[in-house]
């Protein structure tokens, strides 16, 4: 709790994971809507079906890549913090 109150523990990576799952659900829903509306249209529905398939396949991939890029910043921060602690331990004299 002390690390959380001092902003040493990051809350944002958990939020980013939630954003991924929400983005995934939105992509699937929109993709299915496009496919259904395209399949039920009398004329020109094939374009909507193709858009729906593209959103269904590429949408979750794009959301995942975006979230991974955001997570990288937090991993860099964690790694640098670990390096800082190791260097501080080496500088303190051993008794």
DOGU-629927 format. One record per atom (N, C-alpha, C, O): residue number from 1; atom name; x, y, z. Coordinates in nm, 4 decimals, padded with zeros to 6 digits, m for minus. Example, Ala and Ser with C-alpha at 12.3 -4.5 7.8 and 13.67 -1.06 7.14 Angstrom:
2
<r 1, N, <01.3190, m00.5690, 00.7800>>
<r 1, CA, <01.2300, m00.4500, 00.7800>>
<r 1, C, <01.3200, m00.3300, 00.7800>>
<r 1, O, <01.4236, m00.3319, 00.8465>>
<r 2, N, <01.2850, m00.2250, 00.7080>>
<r 2, CA, <01.3670, m00.1060, 00.7140>>
<r 2, C, <01.2900, 00.0030, 00.7870>>
<r 2, O, <01.3409, 00.1138, 00.8039>>
This chain:
95
<r 1, N, <00.0829, m00.1192, 00.0000>>
<r 1, CA, <00.0000, 00.0000, 00.0000>>
<r 1, C, <00.0871, 00.1253, 00.0000>>
<r 1, O, <00.0515, 00.2268, m00.0597>>
<r 2, N, <00.2019, 00.1170, 00.0677>>
<r 2, CA, <00.2911, 00.2320, 00.0743>>
<r 2, C, <00.3452, 00.2675, m00.0647>>
<r 2, O, <00.3535, 00.3850, m00.1002>>
<r 3, N, <00.3818, 00.1654, m00.1428>>
<r 3, CA, <00.4300, 00.1897, m00.2795>>
<r 3, C, <00.3199, 00.2487, m00.3673>>
<r 3, O, <00.3467, 00.3333, m00.4526>>
<r 4, N, <00.1967, 00.2040, m00.3463>>
<r 4, CA, <00.0854, 00.2560, m00.4249>>
<r 4, C, <00.0616, 00.4034, m00.3942>>
<r 4, O, <00.0394, 00.4828, m00.4856>>
<r 5, N, <00.0659, 00.4401, m00.2676>>
<r 5, CA, <00.0415, 00.5788, m00.2288>>
<r 5, C, <00.1567, 00.6701, m00.2706>>
<r 5, O, <00.1367, 00.7901, m00.2890>>
<r 6, N, <00.2761, 00.6150, m00.2857>>
<r 6, CA, <00.3923, 00.6935, m00.3274>>
<r 6, C, <00.4119, 00.6894, m00.4795>>
<r 6, O, <00.5134, 00.7369, m00.5304>>
<r 7, N, <00.3155, 00.6331, m00.5508>>
<r 7, CA, <00.3184, 00.6230, m00.6976>>
<r 7, C, <00.4378, 00.5415, m00.7478>>
<r 7, O, <00.4903, 00.5683, m00.8559>>
<r 8, N, <00.4803, 00.4435, m00.6705>>
<r 8, CA, <00.5852, 00.3523, m00.7175>>
<r 8, C, <00.5243, 00.2318, m00.7881>>
<r 8, O, <00.5886, 00.1709, m00.8736>>
<r 9, N, <00.4017, 00.1974, m00.7532>>
<r 9, CA, <00.3285, 00.0898, m00.8193>>
<r 9, C, <00.2365, 00.1529, m00.9218>>
<r 9, O, <00.1583, 00.2428, m00.8908>>
<r 10, N, <00.2472, 00.1043, m01.0449>>
<r 10, CA, <00.1704, 00.1622, m01.1543>>
<r 10, C, <00.0338, 00.0944, m01.1667>>
<r 10, O, <00.0237, m00.0283, m01.1637>>
<r 11, N, <m00.0680, 00.1738, m01.1804>>
<r 11, CA, <m00.2039, 00.1266, m01.1982>>
<r 11, C, <m00.2406, 00.1186, m01.3464>>
<r 11, O, <m00.3281, 00.0412, m01.3851>>
<r 12, N, <m00.1743, 00.1978, m01.4275>>
<r 12, CA, <m00.2088, 00.2101, m01.5685>>
<r 12, C, <m00.1939, 00.0798, m01.6478>>
<r 12, O, <m00.2768, 00.0565, m01.7357>>
<r 13, N, <m00.0948, m00.0069, m01.6238>>
<r 13, CA, <m00.0899, m00.1323, m01.7010>>
<r 13, C, <m00.2163, m00.2166, m01.6875>>
<r 13, O, <m00.2561, m00.2836, m01.7829>>
<r 14, N, <m00.2793, m00.2144, m01.5715>>
<r 14, CA, <m00.4041, m00.2889, m01.5534>>
<r 14, C, <m00.5144, m00.2240, m01.6367>>
<r 14, O, <m00.5956, m00.2931, m01.6982>>
<r 15, N, <m00.5165, m00.0913, m01.6382>>
<r 15, CA, <m00.6163, m00.0198, m01.7177>>
<r 15, C, <m00.5944, m00.0457, m01.8666>>
<r 15, O, <m00.6907, m00.0593, m01.9421>>
<r 16, N, <m00.4685, m00.0525, m01.9089>>
<r 16, CA, <m00.4388, m00.0806, m02.0493>>
<r 16, C, <m00.4894, m00.2184, m02.0888>>
<r 16, O, <m00.5379, m00.2359, m02.2006>>
<r 17, N, <m00.4795, m00.3166, m02.0002>>
<r 17, CA, <m00.5325, m00.4500, m02.0295>>
<r 17, C, <m00.6845, m00.4457, m02.0433>>
<r 17, O, <m00.7413, m00.5135, m02.1288>>
<r 18, N, <m00.7499, m00.3662, m01.9594>>
<r 18, CA, <m00.8951, m00.3518, m01.9716>>
<r 18, C, <m00.9310, m00.2839, m02.1038>>
<r 18, O, <m01.0285, m00.3223, m02.1685>>
<r 19, N, <m00.8535, m00.1840, m02.1440>>
<r 19, CA, <m00.8768, m00.1165, m02.2711>>
<r 19, C, <m00.8632, m00.2155, m02.3870>>
<r 19, O, <m00.9393, m00.2092, m02.4836>>
<r 20, N, <m00.7662, m00.3068, m02.3771>>
<r 20, CA, <m00.7500, m00.4077, m02.4821>>
<r 20, C, <m00.8756, m00.4932, m02.4954>>
<r 20, O, <m00.9252, m00.5136, m02.6062>>
<r 21, N, <m00.9274, m00.5434, m02.3833>>
<r 21, CA, <m01.0441, m00.6310, m02.3900>>
<r 21, C, <m01.1677, m00.5552, m02.4383>>
<r 21, O, <m01.2497, m00.6106, m02.5116>>
<r 22, N, <m01.1811, m00.4304, m02.3980>>
<r 22, CA, <m01.2936, m00.3497, m02.4464>>
<r 22, C, <m01.2784, m00.3238, m02.5965>>
<r 22, O, <m01.3751, m00.3353, m02.6718>>
<r 23, N, <m01.1572, m00.2889, m02.6395>>
<r 23, CA, <m01.1310, m00.2661, m02.7816>>
<r 23, C, <m01.1547, m00.3908, m02.8644>>
<r 23, O, <m01.2067, m00.3830, m02.9757>>
<r 24, N, <m01.1168, m00.5061, m02.8108>>
<r 24, CA, <m01.1409, m00.6324, m02.8794>>
<r 24, C, <m01.2899, m00.6566, m02.8973>>
<r 24, O, <m01.3342, m00.6940, m03.0059>>
<r 25, N, <m01.3671, m00.6356, m02.7922>>
<r 25, CA, <m01.5121, m00.6552, m02.7995>>
<r 25, C, <m01.5755, m00.5584, m02.8992>>
<r 25, O, <m01.6647, m00.5967, m02.9749>>
<r 26, N, <m01.5299, m00.4340, m02.8994>>
<r 26, CA, <m01.5843, m00.3344, m02.9930>>
<r 26, C, <m01.5529, m00.3739, m03.1373>>
<r 26, O, <m01.6394, m00.3644, m03.2243>>
<r 27, N, <m01.4303, m00.4178, m03.1631>>
<r 27, CA, <m01.3928, m00.4595, m03.2995>>
<r 27, C, <m01.4760, m00.5777, m03.3465>>
<r 27, O, <m01.5213, m00.5808, m03.4609>>
<r 28, N, <m01.4957, m00.6737, m03.2597>>
<r 28, CA, <m01.5754, m00.7906, m03.2968>>
<r 28, C, <m01.7202, m00.7493, m03.3224>>
<r 28, O, <m01.7812, m00.7936, m03.4197>>
<r 29, N, <m01.7749, m00.6650, m03.2359>>
<r 29, CA, <m01.9143, m00.6216, m03.2530>>
<r 29, C, <m01.9317, m00.5434, m03.3830>>
<r 29, O, <m02.0247, m00.5697, m03.4592>>
<r 30, N, <m01.8436, m00.4484, m03.4084>>
<r 30, CA, <m01.8539, m00.3683, m03.5305>>
<r 30, C, <m01.8329, m00.4554, m03.6542>>
<r 30, O, <m01.9038, m00.4405, m03.7537>>
<r 31, N, <m01.7362, m00.5458, m03.6480>>
<r 31, CA, <m01.7128, m00.6365, m03.7607>>
<r 31, C, <m01.8339, m00.7225, m03.7901>>
<r 31, O, <m01.8708, m00.7403, m03.9061>>
<r 32, N, <m01.8962, m00.7759, m03.6863>>
<r 32, CA, <m02.0152, m00.8587, m03.7071>>
<r 32, C, <m02.1323, m00.7763, m03.7595>>
<r 32, O, <m02.2095, m00.8244, m03.8424>>
<r 33, N, <m02.1462, m00.6533, m03.7121>>
<r 33, CA, <m02.2534, m00.5665, m03.7624>>
<r 33, C, <m02.2349, m00.5409, m03.9113>>
<r 33, O, <m02.3307, m00.5493, m03.9881>>
<r 34, N, <m02.1127, m00.5099, m03.9523>>
<r 34, CA, <m02.0860, m00.4884, m04.0948>>
<r 34, C, <m02.1158, m00.6140, m04.1763>>
<r 34, O, <m02.1747, m00.6056, m04.2841>>
<r 35, N, <m02.0757, m00.7293, m04.1259>>
<r 35, CA, <m02.0984, m00.8539, m04.1992>>
<r 35, C, <m02.2481, m00.8818, m04.2108>>
<r 35, O, <m02.2963, m00.9192, m04.3177>>
<r 36, N, <m02.3206, m00.8637, m04.1026>>
<r 36, CA, <m02.4651, m00.8911, m04.1050>>
<r 36, C, <m02.5374, m00.7939, m04.1972>>
<r 36, O, <m02.6223, m00.8346, m04.2765>>
<r 37, N, <m02.5037, m00.6645, m04.1867>>
<r 37, CA, <m02.5710, m00.5673, m04.2741>>
<r 37, C, <m02.5326, m00.5895, m04.4204>>
<r 37, O, <m02.6147, m00.5689, m04.5098>>
<r 38, N, <m02.4109, m00.6305, m04.4448>>
<r 38, CA, <m02.3692, m00.6578, m04.5823>>
<r 38, C, <m02.4349, m00.7818, m04.6387>>
<r 38, O, <m02.4693, m00.7868, m04.7568>>
<r 39, N, <m02.4524, m00.8828, m04.5535>>
<r 39, CA, <m02.5119, m01.0078, m04.5999>>
<r 39, C, <m02.6614, m00.9929, m04.6255>>
<r 39, O, <m02.7172, m01.0626, m04.7103>>
<r 40, N, <m02.7264, m00.9027, m04.5530>>
<r 40, CA, <m02.8705, m00.8862, m04.5704>>
<r 40, C, <m02.9066, m00.7789, m04.6730>>
<r 40, O, <m03.0236, m00.7645, m04.7085>>
<r 41, N, <m02.8077, m00.7036, m04.7210>>
<r 41, CA, <m02.8352, m00.5985, m04.8201>>
<r 41, C, <m02.8635, m00.6605, m04.9564>>
<r 41, O, <m02.8071, m00.7638, m04.9925>>
<r 42, N, <m02.9519, m00.5955, m05.0309>>
<r 42, CA, <m02.9849, m00.6481, m05.1634>>
<r 42, C, <m02.8744, m00.6205, m05.2644>>
<r 42, O, <m02.8355, m00.7093, m05.3403>>
<r 43, N, <m02.8238, m00.4973, m05.2653>>
<r 43, CA, <m02.7230, m00.4593, m05.3641>>
<r 43, C, <m02.6019, m00.3983, m05.2939>>
<r 43, O, <m02.6169, m00.3196, m05.2004>>
<r 44, N, <m02.4851, m00.4337, m05.3379>>
<r 44, CA, <m02.3625, m00.3746, m05.2854>>
<r 44, C, <m02.3261, m00.4174, m05.1446>>
<r 44, O, <m02.2506, m00.3475, m05.0770>>
<r 45, N, <m02.3766, m00.5277, m05.0998>>
<r 45, CA, <m02.3488, m00.5738, m04.9641>>
<r 45, C, <m02.2133, m00.6392, m04.9485>>
<r 45, O, <m02.1634, m00.6534, m04.8368>>
<r 46, N, <m02.1532, m00.6790, m05.0593>>
<r 46, CA, <m02.0247, m00.7488, m05.0498>>
<r 46, C, <m01.9149, m00.6573, m04.9965>>
<r 46, O, <m01.8216, m00.7043, m04.9314>>
<r 47, N, <m01.9249, m00.5269, m05.0234>>
<r 47, CA, <m01.8245, m00.4337, m04.9704>>
<r 47, C, <m01.8320, m00.4281, m04.8188>>
<r 47, O, <m01.7293, m00.4233, m04.7512>>
<r 48, N, <m01.9543, m00.4286, m04.7650>>
<r 48, CA, <m01.9692, m00.4271, m04.6200>>
<r 48, C, <m01.9216, m00.5572, m04.5571>>
<r 48, O, <m01.8653, m00.5563, m04.4477>>
<r 49, N, <m01.9436, m00.6674, m04.6246>>
<r 49, CA, <m01.8953, m00.7962, m04.5731>>
<r 49, C, <m01.7425, m00.7948, m04.5671>>
<r 49, O, <m01.6837, m00.8392, m04.4684>>
<r 50, N, <m01.6788, m00.7443, m04.6715>>
<r 50, CA, <m01.5319, m00.7371, m04.6721>>
<r 50, C, <m01.4802, m00.6407, m04.5653>>
<r 50, O, <m01.3804, m00.6689, m04.4991>>
<r 51, N, <m01.5484, m00.5265, m04.5486>>
<r 51, CA, <m01.5105, m00.4333, m04.4410>>
<r 51, C, <m01.5244, m00.5007, m04.3056>>
<r 51, O, <m01.4384, m00.4867, m04.2186>>
<r 52, N, <m01.6330, m00.5735, m04.2890>>
<r 52, CA, <m01.6555, m00.6438, m04.1622>>
<r 52, C, <m01.5479, m00.7463, m04.1334>>
<r 52, O, <m01.5001, m00.7565, m04.0205>>
<r 53, N, <m01.5096, m00.8220, m04.2346>>
<r 53, CA, <m01.4023, m00.9207, m04.2165>>
<r 53, C, <m01.2692, m00.8524, m04.1843>>
<r 53, O, <m01.1926, m00.8997, m04.1003>>
<r 54, N, <m01.2429, m00.7404, m04.2522>>
<r 54, CA, <m01.1189, m00.6675, m04.2252>>
<r 54, C, <m01.1168, m00.6149, m04.0821>>
<r 54, O, <m01.0147, m00.6241, m04.0139>>
<r 55, N, <m01.2281, m00.5602, m04.0368>>
<r 55, CA, <m01.2350, m00.5091, m03.8992>>
<r 55, C, <m01.2245, m00.6244, m03.8008>>
<r 55, O, <m01.1595, m00.6125, m03.6969>>
<r 56, N, <m01.2884, m00.7358, m03.8335>>
<r 56, CA, <m01.2864, m00.8517, m03.7444>>
<r 56, C, <m01.1465, m00.9100, m03.7293>>
<r 56, O, <m01.1113, m00.9595, m03.6222>>
<r 57, N, <m01.0670, m00.9047, m03.8348>>
<r 57, CA, <m00.9325, m00.9626, m03.8311>>
<r 57, C, <m00.8276, m00.8598, m03.7909>>
<r 57, O, <m00.7455, m00.8857, m03.7028>>
<r 58, N, <m00.8300, m00.7431, m03.8552>>
<r 58, CA, <m00.7246, m00.6439, m03.8322>>
<r 58, C, <m00.7496, m00.5552, m03.7109>>
<r 58, O, <m00.6550, m00.5034, m03.6516>>
<r 59, N, <m00.8750, m00.5374, m03.6736>>
<r 59, CA, <m00.9081, m00.4524, m03.5592>>
<r 59, C, <m00.8439, m00.4994, m03.4285>>
<r 59, O, <m00.7729, m00.4222, m03.3640>>
<r 60, N, <m00.8677, m00.6244, m03.3884>>
<r 60, CA, <m00.8046, m00.6723, m03.2652>>
<r 60, C, <m00.6512, m00.6705, m03.2717>>
<r 60, O, <m00.5845, m00.6479, m03.1707>>
<r 61, N, <m00.5967, m00.6943, m03.3902>>
<r 61, CA, <m00.4516, m00.6883, m03.4059>>
<r 61, C, <m00.4001, m00.5467, m03.3819>>
<r 61, O, <m00.2994, m00.5273, m03.3139>>
<r 62, N, <m00.4694, m00.4484, m03.4378>>
<r 62, CA, <m00.4289, m00.3091, m03.4189>>
<r 62, C, <m00.4429, m00.2662, m03.2731>>
<r 62, O, <m00.3569, m00.1954, m03.2206>>
<r 63, N, <m00.5497, m00.3082, m03.2082>>
<r 63, CA, <m00.5692, m00.2744, m03.0664>>
<r 63, C, <m00.4595, m00.3384, m02.9825>>
<r 63, O, <m00.4069, m00.2756, m02.8906>>
<r 64, N, <m00.4249, m00.4618, m03.0132>>
<r 64, CA, <m00.3200, m00.5315, m02.9382>>
<r 64, C, <m00.1849, m00.4616, m02.9541>>
<r 64, O, <m00.1129, m00.4429, m02.8560>>
<r 65, N, <m00.1507, m00.4234, m03.0755>>
<r 65, CA, <m00.0237, m00.3552, m03.1007>>
<r 65, C, <m00.0199, m00.2225, m03.0267>>
<r 65, O, <00.0813, m00.1883, m02.9656>>
<r 66, N, <m00.1290, m00.1479, m03.0317>>
<r 66, CA, <m00.1363, m00.0194, m02.9618>>
<r 66, C, <m00.1162, m00.0380, m02.8107>>
<r 66, O, <m00.0394, 00.0352, m02.7483>>
<r 67, N, <m00.1846, m00.1349, m02.7536>>
<r 67, CA, <m00.1717, m00.1598, m02.6094>>
<r 67, C, <m00.0322, m00.2086, m02.5728>>
<r 67, O, <00.0203, m00.1716, m02.4678>>
<r 68, N, <00.0285, m00.2907, m02.6574>>
<r 68, CA, <00.1645, m00.3372, m02.6297>>
<r 68, C, <00.2643, m00.2221, m02.6326>>
<r 68, O, <00.3577, m00.2190, m02.5523>>
<r 69, N, <00.2456, m00.1277, m02.7240>>
<r 69, CA, <00.3345, m00.0119, m02.7285>>
<r 69, C, <00.3217, 00.0687, m02.5999>>
<r 69, O, <00.4218, 00.1169, m02.5469>>
<r 70, N, <00.2004, 00.0836, m02.5497>>
<r 70, CA, <00.1814, 00.1556, m02.4239>>
<r 70, C, <00.2459, 00.0811, m02.3063>>
<r 70, O, <00.3060, 00.1429, m02.2184>>
<r 71, N, <00.2332, m00.0507, m02.3057>>
<r 71, CA, <00.2903, m00.1318, m02.1969>>
<r 71, C, <00.4430, m00.1245, m02.1988>>
<r 71, O, <00.5064, m00.1307, m02.0935>>
<r 72, N, <00.5022, m00.1116, m02.3172>>
<r 72, CA, <00.6487, m00.1054, m02.3277>>
<r 72, C, <00.7049, 00.0073, m02.2427>>
<r 72, O, <00.8084, m00.0090, m02.1780>>
<r 73, N, <00.6368, 00.1224, m02.2425>>
<r 73, CA, <00.6844, 00.2349, m02.1618>>
<r 73, C, <00.6904, 00.1989, m02.0137>>
<r 73, O, <00.7840, 00.2383, m01.9441>>
<r 74, N, <00.5927, 00.1255, m01.9661>>
<r 74, CA, <00.5915, 00.0873, m01.8253>>
<r 74, C, <00.6955, m00.0207, m01.7963>>
<r 74, O, <00.7538, m00.0219, m01.6879>>
<r 75, N, <00.7193, m00.1099, m01.8899>>
<r 75, CA, <00.8253, m00.2102, m01.8710>>
<r 75, C, <00.9625, m00.1437, m01.8669>>
<r 75, O, <01.0489, m00.1835, m01.7887>>
<r 76, N, <00.9824, m00.0425, m01.9509>>
<r 76, CA, <01.1086, 00.0316, m01.9494>>
<r 76, C, <01.1273, 00.0963, m01.8132>>
<r 76, O, <01.2369, 00.0931, m01.7572>>
<r 77, N, <01.0216, 00.1547, m01.7600>>
<r 77, CA, <01.0277, 00.2177, m01.6279>>
<r 77, C, <01.0625, 00.1152, m01.5201>>
<r 77, O, <01.1463, 00.1424, m01.4341>>
<r 78, N, <00.9996, m00.0016, m01.5235>>
<r 78, CA, <01.0284, m00.1056, m01.4248>>
<r 78, C, <01.1734, m00.1515, m01.4337>>
<r 78, O, <01.2394, m00.1689, m01.3313>>
<r 79, N, <01.2231, m00.1712, m01.5551>>
<r 79, CA, <01.3610, m00.2166, m01.5738>>
<r 79, C, <01.4596, m00.1115, m01.5243>>
<r 79, O, <01.5577, m00.1447, m01.4577>>
<r 80, N, <01.4345, 00.0128, m01.5559>>
<r 80, CA, <01.5237, 00.1191, m01.5087>>
<r 80, C, <01.5210, 00.1311, m01.3569>>
<r 80, O, <01.6238, 00.1599, m01.2956>>
<r 81, N, <01.4066, 00.1099, m01.2962>>
<r 81, CA, <01.3963, 00.1121, m01.1504>>
<r 81, C, <01.4774, m00.0019, m01.0894>>
<r 81, O, <01.5462, 00.0170, m00.9891>>
<r 82, N, <01.4691, m00.1207, m01.1504>>
<r 82, CA, <01.5479, m00.2341, m01.1009>>
<r 82, C, <01.6976, m00.2058, m01.1129>>
<r 82, O, <01.7743, m00.2363, m01.0216>>
<r 83, N, <01.7388, m00.1479, m01.2246>>
<r 83, CA, <01.8803, m00.1133, m01.2435>>
<r 83, C, <01.9230, m00.0123, m01.1387>>
<r 83, O, <02.0332, m00.0225, m01.0847>>
<r 84, N, <01.8385, 00.0845, m01.1092>>
<r 84, CA, <01.8689, 00.1855, m01.0074>>
<r 84, C, <01.8898, 00.1203, m00.8714>>
<r 84, O, <01.9837, 00.1548, m00.7997>>
<r 85, N, <01.8028, 00.0265, m00.8355>>
<r 85, CA, <01.8157, m00.0408, m00.7059>>
<r 85, C, <01.9440, m00.1241, m00.6979>>
<r 85, O, <02.0099, m00.1266, m00.5940>>
<r 86, N, <01.9789, m00.1907, m00.8051>>
<r 86, CA, <02.1018, m00.2702, m00.8073>>
<r 86, C, <02.2233, m00.1798, m00.7921>>
<r 86, O, <02.3155, m00.2120, m00.7170>>
<r 87, N, <02.2244, m00.0678, m00.8622>>
<r 87, CA, <02.3372, 00.0254, m00.8510>>
<r 87, C, <02.3462, 00.0866, m00.7125>>
<r 87, O, <02.4561, 00.1087, m00.6616>>
<r 88, N, <02.2323, 00.1143, m00.6509>>
<r 88, CA, <02.2346, 00.1685, m00.5144>>
<r 88, C, <02.2879, 00.0655, m00.4149>>
<r 88, O, <02.3584, 00.1013, m00.3206>>
<r 89, N, <02.2549, m00.0609, m00.4352>>
<r 89, CA, <02.3048, m00.1658, m00.3466>>
<r 89, C, <02.4560, m00.1814, m00.3593>>
<r 89, O, <02.5237, m00.2102, m00.2606>>
<r 90, N, <02.5086, m00.1631, m00.4779>>
<r 90, CA, <02.6531, m00.1748, m00.4986>>
<r 90, C, <02.7294, m00.0589, m00.4364>>
<r 90, O, <02.8427, m00.0754, m00.3910>>
<r 91, N, <02.6663, 00.0595, m00.4344>>
<r 91, CA, <02.7337, 00.1776, m00.3795>>
<r 91, C, <02.7397, 00.1782, m00.2280>>
<r 91, O, <02.8338, 00.2324, m00.1701>>
<r 92, N, <02.6416, 00.1193, m00.1635>>
<r 92, CA, <02.6407, 00.1202, m00.0162>>
<r 92, C, <02.7476, 00.0236, 00.0345>>
<r 92, O, <02.7604, m00.0883, m00.0153>>
<r 93, N, <02.8239, 00.0681, 00.1340>>
<r 93, CA, <02.9299, m00.0214, 00.1866>>
<r 93, C, <02.8693, m00.1405, 00.2601>>
<r 93, O, <02.7720, m00.1281, 00.3346>>
<r 94, N, <02.9293, m00.2539, 00.2368>>
<r 94, CA, <02.8851, m00.3779, 00.3024>>
<r 94, C, <02.9507, m00.3865, 00.4390>>
<r 94, O, <03.0717, m00.3675, 00.4515>>
<r 95, N, <02.8721, m00.4149, 00.5406>>
<r 95, CA, <02.9269, m00.4260, 00.6763>>
<r 95, C, <02.9622, m00.5660, 00.7120>>
<r 95, O, <03.0094, m00.5914, 00.8228>>
